[in-house]
Amino acid sequence: MNTPRSPEPQSDDQDGAFVPTPAASHRFPRLAVAVAALALALTACGGTATTPGSSAPTAAAVPDRLEPLPAPQPALPVTVPSADGAQVTIASADRIVPLSGSLNEIVHTLGLGKQVVARDITATFEQAAQLPVVTRGHDVSAESVLSLRPTLVVAETTSGPAEAIQQIRDAGIPLLVISPAKSLDDVPKRIDAVAGALGVKEAGAQLNQRTADRIATVRKDIPAASGKKPRVAFLYLRGTASVYLLGGSDSGAASLLEAAGAVDTGKDSGLGKDFTPITSEALAAAAPDAILVMSKGLESVGGIDGLVKIPGVAQTPAGMDRRVVTVDDGVLLNYGPRTDQVLSSLVTQLYNKGA
């Protein structure tokens, strides 16, 4: 589907606004992203889960601070392929502008955070907090980017509008486009792509190994299946505009849920789209044991009490048990260096580890 963006301007000072991450936003319908322009500023949050019959969540937070590698020395210039078909020559990594929170996270974690001179509104982690914002909603401001005199701009295929991207290129700034992430398999690909463009391949290999090791450690801790796997429905909620959507096979959540030993009910039910409006019939067919939502989405409907009032939710096993799993909006579908923490949060919540 086409990249959805908020048609309404959004204040650039809204840290971590109530929006999906750019790595995931291309999968959210236009209406849902438009609602993001109305949202509140994001407060620090991670993940919570409710135990059966409980209305009080148990914390399972994903830290909003990165663990950068030691700063490497870029070996430049390099010429690398861009996802839009161009060949991009990069001569300097002195002033980097990543145009998504996920890409910003990768650059910082590779150890080059000091060279990052801007962020988009979804880069909510602690190290990026003081950087100037160069987007309004999901729209890139070419003027804001160019005013920072970048030596490299790194974008997603979903970054736009196209006119802004072209304006940056026309100004002679190297602009590399990276394909969006949809699954765990994309984690090493994206890290490699960014590391290669920055001339720090060795750091990329090190970060990939660290990330893979940590993901493997989490997966070893998943309880062995003693019966059927937990069935989880991924819901995208924006209660302020009555947007209630059920994730399908292309929502981006299936890979994480499967890695956590669960079944994505949308994919299992044959929903081929990214998201589809929630209906009582669809939820009944999905019969989820747990519901996965983004933290701010749950807040937008009034918490768990409001969630179970959405038609069909209370009749599911998850609704009857009030079993809800949440992860912060800005990290759930990033598929980057903190994916192990997201996966760990899911496992902790799904299996009530430590609850």
Secondary structure by P-SEA (a helix, b strand, c coil): cccccccccccccccccccccccccccccaaaaaacccccccccccbbbbcccccbbbbbccccccccccbbbbcccbbbbccccbbbbbccccbbbbccaaaaaaaaaacccccccccccccccccccccccccccccccaaaaaaacccbbbbcccccaaaaaaaaaaaccbbbbbbbbccccaaaaaaaaaaaaaccaaaaaaaaaaaaaaaaaaaaaccccccccbbbbbbbbbccccbbbbbcccccaaaaaaaacccccccccccccccccccaaaaaaacccbbbbcaaaaaaaccaaaaaacccccccccccccbbbbcccccccccccaaaaaaaaaaaaaacccc
